[in-house]
Amino acid sequence: MEAYKVKAYGATNSILNSLKEMEVERYAPKPDEVHIEVLYCGVCHSDLHQVKNDWMNTIYPCVPGHEIVGRVKETGSTVTKFSVGD
């Protein structure tokens, strides 16, 4: 699969007080990677610290959220534990 864009919610700088809709480019997975289609995502207070650059290490654009529910969209050529649709 070639590069494609997905809808995401994130920040483009530390001044924003809310997340905005944006497009993020994704690439085909490397041989040992799995791409997950995110169906639901929780954003915790640590994510908001990252968005606001409170820890002085944020790279923008920043799409927060690490607690997700999703489904495998694509797998790399050497992946054996997961299949598309899992």
N, C-alpha and C positions, 0 to 999 in steps of 0.2 A: 504494500500500500504506500502511495506517495504521501507527501506532507498534506495535511488538511487542517482546517480551522474548527475550533469548538467554542461554544459560548461559555464564558466564565464570569465571575464577579470578583473584582479586585480593585486595587488602588494604583494610580500612576505616580503619586507623590505622597509625601507625609502630611500635606495640608488637608486632604480630604477627611471629612468626618463620617463618611459612609462609603460603602463599596458600590462600584458602578459596573454595569454590564460592559463586557469587552470581548474581543475575540483573541484566542490564544492559538498559535500554530503548534501542531503536534507532528511528530515524525514517526515513521515505521519503527517498531521496536527492534532493538538490537537482539542478537540470537538468544540471550538469556533474560530478556525483559518481557513483561506482560503489560499491555495497555488496558486500563480499566475505564469503562464509561461510568462516570459518577452520576448516580441517580439522586442521592441525598448527601448533604455535607453539613456537619456541625462546625460552627465557628466559636472557639472558646476565647477567653480573655487574653490568653497568650498570643493567639493569632492577631488580636487587635493591637497588642504591643508591637508585633512585627510590622503590621500595616503602618503604624504611626512612627516607625523607626526609633522606638524607645530604646532599643538595644544597640543602635548605631551600626547595624550590619544588614539592613534591608536593601535588596536590589529590586528596583522597579522596572516594569510593572510587577506587582506582588499579588498573587492569588492565594489567599489564606485558606486554611481548612485542612485538617489531617485526620479527621474522624469521619469516614465516608461509608456509604453503602453503594455498591456498584456491581457491574457485571463485566466479565472479561470480554473485551471487544476484539482483541488481536493478541497473538502470542508470537514470540520469536521462534526461530527454527529449532532451538535446542530445549525448549520448555516442554516438560513432560507431566508436571503435577497439575496443570490447569489447562482447560479447553475453552474455546470461544463459547460464550453463553453461561459459563459458571458464574 
